[in-house]
Amino acid sequence: MAEGPADKPAKTKKPTQAQRHNDNALIGTKLRGYYDSIVDEGTPSHLLDLLERLQDAETRAKK
């Protein structure tokens, strides 16, 4: 079968430096938003309790 133009892979243009910068800025903004939302959630009380018990056990083990 003869190959026509539809059989050739499409050439993709390389993004410009400005486009890469904009893409990186968008990614950075989204990551900061995710991080901030996690920080705002705080630490669950059951995790704080576990950390305190582990610290107590470590202190007792050193004596």
Secondary structure as a PSIPRED ss2 file (coil, helix, strand):
# PSIPRED VFORMAT (PSIPRED V4.0)

   1 M C   1.000  0.000  0.000
   2 A C   1.000  0.000  0.000
   3 E C   1.000  0.000  0.000
   4 G C   1.000  0.000  0.000
   5 P H   0.000  1.000  0.000
   6 A H   0.000  1.000  0.000
   7 D H   0.000  1.000  0.000
   8 K C   1.000  0.000  0.000
   9 P C   1.000  0.000  0.000
  10 A C   1.000  0.000  0.000
  11 K C   1.000  0.000  0.000
  12 T C   1.000  0.000  0.000
  13 K C   1.000  0.000  0.000
  14 K C   1.000  0.000  0.000
  15 P C   1.000  0.000  0.000
  16 T C   1.000  0.000  0.000
  17 Q H   0.000  1.000  0.000
  18 A H   0.000  1.000  0.000
  19 Q H   0.000  1.000  0.000
  20 R H   0.000  1.000  0.000
  21 H H   0.000  1.000  0.000
  22 N H   0.000  1.000  0.000
  23 D H   0.000  1.000  0.000
  24 N H   0.000  1.000  0.000
  25 A H   0.000  1.000  0.000
  26 L H   0.000  1.000  0.000
  27 I H   0.000  1.000  0.000
  28 G H   0.000  1.000  0.000
  29 T H   0.000  1.000  0.000
  30 K H   0.000  1.000  0.000
  31 L H   0.000  1.000  0.000
  32 R H   0.000  1.000  0.000
  33 G H   0.000  1.000  0.000
  34 Y H   0.000  1.000  0.000
  35 Y H   0.000  1.000  0.000
  36 D H   0.000  1.000  0.000
  37 S H   0.000  1.000  0.000
  38 I H   0.000  1.000  0.000
  39 V H   0.000  1.000  0.000
  40 D H   0.000  1.000  0.000
  41 E H   0.000  1.000  0.000
  42 G C   1.000  0.000  0.000
  43 T C   1.000  0.000  0.000
  44 P C   1.000  0.000  0.000
  45 S H   0.000  1.000  0.000
  46 H H   0.000  1.000  0.000
  47 L H   0.000  1.000  0.000
  48 L H   0.000  1.000  0.000
  49 D H   0.000  1.000  0.000
  50 L H   0.000  1.000  0.000
  51 L H   0.000  1.000  0.000
  52 E H   0.000  1.000  0.000
  53 R H   0.000  1.000  0.000
  54 L H   0.000  1.000  0.000
  55 Q H   0.000  1.000  0.000
  56 D H   0.000  1.000  0.000
  57 A H   0.000  1.000  0.000
  58 E H   0.000  1.000  0.000
  59 T H   0.000  1.000  0.000
  60 R H   0.000  1.000  0.000
  61 A H   0.000  1.000  0.000
  62 K H   0.000  1.000  0.000
  63 K C   1.000  0.000  0.000
